């Protein structure tokens, strides 16, 4: 798993903490790579829609919003289960994505 973030976005530390909590909820041991996105060129190359972004085997766990520019200092928005938008995915959403990824890995 790769955790892409920008220090310009204030939710990046809480997002990492939430990821570890979700991994515990899912019973998954994280093999985690942290990557700070430092400039817009890197944001474009990584197709970084904002901080934080969670990649499982290179795939974004949430669909990025349409038409978002790839910029290093962008904060990300996630649609929550109740339809609201927030700066982080719901902990249960993260746990579910981690659990499904672990199941796919075991089946492979």
ZIQUIFEN-V902152 format. One record per residue. N is the residue number from 1. RES is the residue in one small letter. SS is DSSP state (hx for helix, st for strand, lp for the rest). D_FIRST is the distance of its C-alpha to the first C-alpha in whole Angstrom. Layout:
BEGIN
n res ss d_first
N RES SS D_FIRST
N RES SS D_FIRST
END
This chain:
BEGIN
n res ss d_first
1 x lp 0
2 x st 4
3 x st 7
4 x st 10
5 x st 13
6 x lp 17
7 x lp 19
8 x lp 22
9 x lp 20
10 x lp 21
11 x lp 19
12 x hx 16
13 x hx 16
14 x hx 17
15 x hx 14
16 x hx 12
17 x hx 14
18 x hx 14
19 x hx 10
20 x hx 12
21 x hx 15
22 x hx 13
23 x hx 11
24 x hx 15
25 x hx 16
26 x hx 14
27 x lp 15
28 x lp 11
29 x lp 10
30 x lp 7
31 x lp 6
32 x lp 5
33 x st 6
34 x st 9
35 x st 11
36 x st 14
37 x lp 16
38 x lp 19
39 x lp 21
40 x hx 22
41 x hx 22
42 x hx 18
43 x hx 18
44 x hx 20
45 x hx 18
46 x hx 14
47 x lp 16
48 x lp 15
49 x lp 17
50 x lp 17
51 x st 15
52 x lp 13
53 x st 11
54 x st 7
55 x st 6
56 x st 5
57 x lp 6
58 x lp 8
59 x st 9
60 x st 10
61 x lp 10
62 x lp 14
63 x lp 16
64 x lp 17
65 x lp 21
66 x lp 23
67 x lp 25
68 x lp 23
69 x lp 23
70 x lp 20
71 x lp 21
72 x lp 20
73 x lp 21
74 x lp 21
75 x st 20
76 x lp 18
77 x lp 20
78 x st 18
79 x st 21
80 x lp 21
81 x lp 23
82 x lp 26
83 x lp 26
84 x lp 26
85 x st 24
86 x st 22
87 x lp 19
88 x lp 17
89 x lp 16
90 x lp 17
91 x hx 16
92 x hx 17
93 x hx 15
94 x hx 12
95 x hx 13
96 x hx 14
97 x hx 11
98 x hx 9
99 x hx 12
100 x hx 13
101 x hx 10
102 x hx 11
103 x hx 14
104 x hx 14
105 x hx 12
106 x hx 15
107 x hx 18
108 x lp 17
END
